[in-house]
């Protein structure tokens, strides 16, 4: 009797245990399955020693970067530090635009300053949008100028599927990337700036009386994780780039489009657990080309030649020198140490939109806005002040330019022209009516002094 009772007990116990185990297994897989089912989901794991892709899901599909954008803001900050253009102690002044950025933010008032190092810590831990904007204005003169620098640097690093429009990742439908490009950027940050990379592993820092914790919850919880960045907007979902090492093995993993921070972190933990042991323990050479010494003109020429399109025309020397002087004046504490360095920085600030244009397929039709009259795309020299997937936004850019610089554009005719890139239609906002190259460059120089993006091209 006792034996029968014991047999029934252990049988029931065994079934309950098995059932519980199956339920637990299903529950553990549920976040991963749900994340993968989300249309925003993308992921990649790359062996950071060899460059081999160990896992990939939608890794080349276009996604919104959200605050992963700040990885490029930090890349350009580290680059400026390495080149001696700024120091850790250099003041970063907050304009009214920087101070007005929405949370998350550090909360610095307009007109006040913090050090470059404090700005770096605030980007890495709190993901401060106001600090990102202030750094952009310090290094690029304006948000638009810095965004062009970001995009050109992305191209130089081999990030073919990325376009930046702002330094912080706040919603902008024209700003996009891929999981693969974010992995490339993650590897580039470690390879090119090992002297600064330890910033990414800081778990908290003190600002005034505040102790600000790092948003990256995997630091200290998953063995080997040493950074890099989290990100979230409603459109992007929950994003994370992680760098992980175990002895001589190293991977960079990216998860984008998570449904929650917790599910994203679980997905990342699962990828690390599965693929870090499969990474090579042998170190190869550098995996990401170091583009520190290349100017945007070099990049533009390389890309445009592949597209069989004309390279950008060089500006007259007097206009070039004027632009360099304007750039040096704008950047104040962050100005380049030499005129040669200033020319490189000015070129990055003013001409990087050419790179983005190289990836576009022009359309034959022309949409003319209502400010002036033009029935076909004008021939001769024109200037471009914006490019947007929204025709209405492109028209607003024309109106804003006309209001800010009425004398410069008094005799010009404004129009928009569509073009296709990666299946998306964009609209160039342009002004025509410049007789010579010198006149077009001069107009652009004057517009840039009013913090408007601009470059000249000959139709």
N, C-alpha and C positions, 0 to 999 in steps of 0.2 A: 504493500500500500504506500509505504513511504517512498519506495523507489519510483512508483508511478507518479506520485505527486511531484517528486523532485524532477522527473523527466519532463512533466508538463511545464514546471516552472522555468527550467533552463531553455526549453523550446520557445516558450513565450518571451523569455528574456532575450533570447537570440534574435527572434523576429523583430522585437522592439528595437534592439540595438542596430540591426541591419537597416530597418526602416529609418531610424533616426540618422544613421550615417548617410543614407541616400538623400534624405531631406537636406542635411547639412551640406552635402556635396553640391546639390542643385542650387541651394541658396548662395553658396560661395561662387558659383559660376554665373548667377543671375546678373550681377552688376556688369560683368564683362560682356555678356550677351546683349544686355540692354544698351550699353554704350555703343557696341558695334552696330546695333540696329539703327542708331541715331544717324540721320542724314549728314550731320555735321562731323561725324566721327572720322578721324584719320590718325594713323600711328606709324611709327618707324623706330627700329632699333639698328644702330650702326656701330660696328666694331671700330672704336676710335684708334686702334693700332694699325688696321689694314684698310679701313674704309669700306669693308664688305657689309652689305645689307643683310642683317640677320633676321629681320621681320619687317613686313611692310603691309599696310592696309590703307588704301586711298592716299598714299604718301605724296603723290604728285597732283592731287586734286586741290583746287583753290579753296582756301579757308581764310577766315578773319583771324589775324594774329592776336587781337586784344593787347594785353600788357606784355606779351612776348616781344612786342615792338620795342620795348625799352632795352632789350638785348642789343639792338643796333645803336640806340642812343648811347649806351654804355661803351660799345665798341668804338664809336667815334670819340667819345670822351677819353678812353684809354689811349687811343691813337694820338690825340692832341697832347696828352701827358707825356707819352713816350717821345714825341717829337720836340718837347720843350715849349710848346705854345701856351700851355697852361700848367699850373702846379696844383698839388692837393690843397694848398692854402689860397689859391686864387678865388677872389670873391665872385659869387654868382648872384647877380642882382635880379630881383623879381619885378618884372614890369606889371602893369595893371592886368594885362592879358594872362600872364603866368599866374598871378595871384588869384585870378577869377576862375581857374580851371576847377571842374567839379571833383568831388572825392572819388577815389581816395587821394589825400593830399597831406602835405606837411603843415600847411596853414601859415606860410610866411606872408606878411603883409606887403603890399605894393611899395616899392622903394627900398625895402630891406634886402639884406644879402645874407647868404650862408657860404661856407667854403665848398669847393668842388668835392672834397671828400665827404662832407655831410650830405651833399646832393646824391653822391654815389650810394651811400648807405641807405638813404631814403628811397631810392629807386629799387634797390635790391630787397629791402625788408617790407616797407609799407606800399611799394609800387606807387610812389607819389607822382601824380600827374602834374602838379604845379612845379615840382623840381625838374621834371623832364622838359617842360616848356621853357623854363628858365635856362637850362643847359643848351637847349636848341637855339635860343636867342643869343646866348654867349658865343657859341661855336659857328652858327650859321647866319647870324644877323636877323633872322626872322624864322618863323615856323616853316613857311614855304621854302625858304632857302635851305634850311636844314633838312627838310624832307627830300629835296632833290639830292643833297649830299648822301642821305641814307640810301636812296635808290641806286645811285651810281656805285656806292660801295658794295651794295648787294650784288650788282652785276659783276663787279671786279672779283668778288669772292666766289662767283659761280652760282649765285642764287637767281636762277633764270625765271622763277615763277613768283617773284615778289615785287610789289610796288608799295612804297611808303608815302603817306600824305601828312602824317603828323608824328611827333616824337614819343607819344605816350600810349597810343592804341585805342583812344576813345573812338566811338563808332564813326566810321567813314566808309561808305560802300565802295569807294575807289581804292581802298587800302586792303591788300590781300597778300597771302603767302601760301606756302605748302609745308607740310610736315617735314619733307626732305630738306627744304631750304632752312627751316629752323634748326635741324640737326647740323647742317653745314655751319650755320652761324654759331651754334654751341661749341663745335669743335674749333672753329676759328678763334673764339674768345680765349680758349685755353692755349692753343698753339701759338698765337701771336702775342699774348699778353700774360705769360706765366707769372710775371712780377705783380700783376694786379688781380689774378684770378681768385685769390683767397677771399676777396670781398664777398664772393658768391656764397661762401660757406658760413658767413656770420649769422648767428641765430637771433640776435637782437642788437640794438644800439640805443644809446641814450641821447635824446635831443631835449635840451632844457630839463624839465622835470619829468619828461615822458620816457618811458621804456618801451620802445617799439619792437615788437616781435616780427620775425620773418614769416611771411605768408606760406612759405614752402614747408609744409608739415612733415615731409619725409626726412628732412635734415635731423640727424640724431636718432631716427626711428628705423631707417633702413640702412644696414651696414654698407659703407662705401659711397653713399650719396654725398656729393660735395657741392651741390647747386643744381639747376641754375635759376629758373624763373617760372613763376605761375602767371596765369592770365584769365580774365573772364569778362565777357560782355554777354548780353542776352542773345545776340546773333551768333557769337562764336561758341558758346558753351564754355566748359571749364578746360583750360589748356595747361600743359606742364611740359617743360623741357628739363631733363635730369641728366647730369653727368655722374657716372658711377665707376668706381675702381675697386679691384680686388687683387692685390699683389700687382702683377704685371698686366693683368687684364683690365681693359677699360672700354666702356660703351657710352654712347649718348643716345638717349631714348626720348621720344616725343609722343605725347598723347594730346589730341585736340578734339573738342566737341564732347567732352564728358558731360553727363547729365547733372552731376553734382560734384563738389570738391572731393567728397568721400569716395564716390565711385571712380572718379578720375585717379585718385591716389591708389585705390585698390588695383585698378588696371595697370598703372605704372609699376606697382610692387610685383604684380604677376609677371610682367615683361622682364623686369630685372632678375627675378628669381629663375626664370626659364632661360634667358639668353646670355646673362653674364658668364655662366660656366662654359658657354659655347664660343666665347670670344677668344681670339688668339692672344697668347702670352708674349708673342714676339713683336717688338716695335718696328714699324717701318719708318719711312721718311714722312715729312709733312704732308698732310692730307688736303689742306686748304691753302691755295696760293696766297702768299702774303702780298697784299696790294698797297702797302704803305707808301711806296715811292711812285705809284702811277697816278697821273692826273686824270680827271674826267675826260679831257680831250683824247688822251691815249685810249681810254676805254671806249669812247664813242667811235673813234676811228676803227678800232678793231671790230666792233659789232657792226657798224654801218657797212664796212667793206664786205662782210658776209651777206648783207642784204642787198648789195649792189645799189646802194643809195649814196648820194653825195655826202661827203664829210662836212662838218660845220665850217663855215668860212671864218678865217681868223679876223679879229677886229683890228682896226687901225691902232697903231701904237699909242696914240694920245688917248683914245678911249680906254684902252687896256690899262694904262697907267692911272687914269682917273678912277676906274673901277677898283683897282688895287688900293688906291688911297682911301676910297670910300669904305672898302672892306676893313682896312686897318683901323679907321676911325670908329667903325661900328663895333668891332670886337673888343676894343679897349684893353682890359687886362688879359684877354685871350688872344691878342694879336700875334701874328707870326713874327719871329725874331728878325727875319730878313725879307727883303723885297721879293726874292725868288720864292720863298715860302708863301708870301702873301699872294703871289700870282697863282700858285697851286690852289690855295684855299679859295681865292676869288673865282677861279675857274670852276671848282666844285660847286660853289654857291650859285653861279649864274648859268652854267651850260648843261647841267645834268639832265634836263628834260629831253635833250637830244637823244639820250640813251633809250628812254622809254619810247620815244617816237620810232626808234629803229625796229621795235618789235610790232609795230602797227602796220596794217594793210590799208592804205588809203582807199577811200571810196570815191567814185567819180562825181557823185552829185554833191551839190553845195547848198546848205541851208543858210539863208541870209537873214540876219536879225533885223530889227526894226529901227535901230539907232541911225544908220545911214543906209545908202543904197548900193547894192552890188549884185548883179544878176549872175555872174560867174566868179569863180575864184580868181582874184586879181593876180596879174603877173607882176614881176618885179619884187622888191623887198617888202616884207611884211614883218610884224612883230606879234608874238604870241604871249598872252598874259595868263592863260589858264587852259586846262583840259579837264573835262568832267563827263561822267556817264550820263549826266542830266543836261539836256539842252537848255533848260530853264536856268540852271546854275551857271552854265557857260555865259548865257546872256546877262545874268546878274554880275558876273565878273567883268564883262565889258562895260556895263553901266557904272560899276564901282571905279574902274580905271578912268573912265571919262570924267567922273566927278572929282577924283583925286588929282588928276593932271589935265585940266581942261586946255591949258595953253599948249602942252606937249602934243595933245591929240586933236587939236582944233581942226586941222585939215585932213585928218585921217578918216577912213571909212571902216567901220567895224562890221564883222560878220562871224558866223560860226560855220565850221565845216566838219562833217562827221568822218570818222574812220573806225575800222574794225581792228580789235586786238583780242586774241584768244576767245573769239566768239562774242565779245561784248562791244557794243557801239559806244564810242566816246565822241565828244564834241570839242573841237579846238576853238578857243576864243581868240580872235585875231583882229589886228588893225592893219589896213593897207594904206598906201599912199606915200611911201617913202621912195624918193628918187634914187638914192644911193645907199650903199652899204654903210657908209659913215653916218648918214642921217638916221638909219634904222638903229644902229648901235648907240648913237647918242640919245635917241628917244628911250631906249631900254635903260641906259645908264641913269637917266633922270627918273624913270619910273621906279627903279630899284632904290633910289634915294628916298622914295616915299613908301618903302617896304612892300613893293609889289613885284611879284615874280615876272620875269620877262626874258625872252631871247628872240633873236632875229634870224630870219631864214629867207632865202630867195626862191620864189616859185618859178 
